[in-house]
Amino acid sequence: MKIKVESEKIVKAVRKLDGIEMVLENAEDAGEALNLILRRNDLFKQDHRSKLKDVKVSAIREYKTSAVDYKILILLEFLFEDDTTPETKIAIIKELQEFFNKA
């Protein structure tokens, strides 16, 4: 499963959690920021962390009106353990999206 997250939401989340202002220029920067976020034990309401194998991070640019008016979006691909139910997958992704929306 994949979702898109605006890079600015990730920056705000790290600032809220750790008090540092990160700059996301590429997928590697976003991956480091995501690792800071996912290390938190209180991020998920239930113990879903054990079902999440990995999150692949890539960056894409979304152009609004011209080649100079764009924002960086971070594409997160969630890799789960084989026995993970669809309900658990949805719960993990929804909780993470809600976290980014609140940050």
Legacy VTK file of the C-alpha trace (Angstrom):
# vtk DataFile Version 3.0
C-alpha trace
ASCII
DATASET POLYDATA
POINTS 103 float
0.000 0.000 0.000
1.203 3.495 -0.827
0.270 6.979 0.312
1.449 10.505 -0.534
2.451 12.944 2.203
3.479 16.548 1.660
7.073 17.054 2.710
6.030 20.010 4.868
3.812 17.735 6.989
6.782 15.499 7.719
8.901 18.535 8.633
6.174 19.774 11.008
5.857 16.341 12.606
9.595 16.128 13.350
9.534 19.682 14.710
6.613 18.777 16.981
8.144 15.517 18.236
11.836 16.347 18.498
12.041 20.133 18.259
14.331 20.173 15.226
13.752 21.867 11.882
14.658 19.398 9.142
15.060 20.188 5.475
13.754 17.558 3.070
15.501 17.806 -0.272
15.109 14.204 -1.373
13.843 10.745 -0.455
16.870 10.020 1.737
16.129 13.069 3.905
12.481 12.027 4.117
13.507 8.496 5.116
15.617 9.828 7.983
12.742 12.021 9.143
10.301 9.123 8.937
12.623 6.956 11.037
12.608 9.653 13.727
8.809 9.645 13.674
8.305 5.867 13.589
10.666 5.258 16.511
8.050 6.750 18.824
6.258 4.121 20.916
3.121 6.228 21.318
2.520 6.793 17.602
0.087 3.906 17.111
-2.911 3.264 19.346
-2.367 -0.489 19.312
0.749 -2.592 18.942
0.781 -2.456 15.147
4.511 -1.823 14.830
5.261 -5.574 14.763
3.173 -5.971 11.585
5.048 -3.255 9.712
8.150 -4.729 8.061
9.425 -1.631 6.307
8.451 1.642 4.685
10.016 2.502 1.337
10.379 6.222 0.739
10.562 8.043 -2.574
10.074 11.681 -3.539
7.938 13.072 -6.341
7.262 16.613 -7.479
3.756 17.824 -8.086
3.540 20.790 -10.405
0.626 23.151 -9.886
0.721 25.686 -12.704
4.274 25.818 -14.016
7.696 24.209 -13.818
8.676 26.562 -10.989
5.500 26.227 -8.916
5.753 22.788 -7.361
5.760 21.001 -4.030
7.649 17.908 -3.011
5.485 14.958 -2.093
6.849 11.955 -0.295
5.564 8.583 -1.426
5.473 6.038 1.397
5.132 2.379 0.469
4.220 0.197 3.438
5.505 -3.360 3.524
3.704 -5.613 5.990
4.246 -9.068 7.413
2.492 -11.742 5.342
-0.110 -12.510 8.021
-1.259 -8.881 8.398
-4.997 -8.460 7.921
-6.361 -5.717 5.651
-7.990 -4.116 8.696
-4.631 -3.823 10.466
-3.003 -2.370 7.354
-5.746 0.231 7.107
-5.497 1.066 10.810
-1.736 1.625 10.627
-1.961 3.868 7.584
-4.934 5.837 8.939
-3.193 6.462 12.258
-0.077 7.699 10.503
-2.092 9.965 8.190
-4.033 11.372 11.146
-0.746 12.057 12.905
0.584 14.002 9.915
-2.652 15.974 9.628
-2.458 16.988 13.307
1.230 17.966 13.207
LINES 1 104
103 0 1 2 3 4 5 6 7 8 9 10 11 12 13 14 15 16 17 18 19 20 21 22 23 24 25 26 27 28 29 30 31 32 33 34 35 36 37 38 39 40 41 42 43 44 45 46 47 48 49 50 51 52 53 54 55 56 57 58 59 60 61 62 63 64 65 66 67 68 69 70 71 72 73 74 75 76 77 78 79 80 81 82 83 84 85 86 87 88 89 90 91 92 93 94 95 96 97 98 99 100 101 102
